């Protein structure tokens, strides 16, 4: 690619693209493919944004920490769902064996 082949992107497009990466938590490579920009180009934009705005790291930090009760509730629900999946696997295997 020569210098003349270099694309110039509108500043608002660049800003929206960076915000998409920063707020969505999606990888640069995935967002770049979705918007039709080279991953290295989008990565440079994101790096420049983060250098200019060191206090902002992304959407995960904007949510803040999870309350202990909510965390425990999620762990309990996860354990219940794992037990259900295990049970359904056993039931499925039982009926599959009966089919033979």
Residue pairs with C-beta under 8 A, 6 or more apart in sequence:
9 37
14 45
17 31
17 35
17 37
17 42
17 45
18 42
18 45
18 46
18 49
20 26
20 31
20 35
21 27
21 28
21 31
21 42
21 46
22 46
22 49
22 50
22 56
22 58
22 59
23 58
23 59
23 62
24 31
24 59
25 58
25 59
25 60
28 39
28 42
28 43
28 46
29 39
31 42
32 38
32 39
32 41
32 42
32 43
33 39
35 42
50 56
50 57
66 74
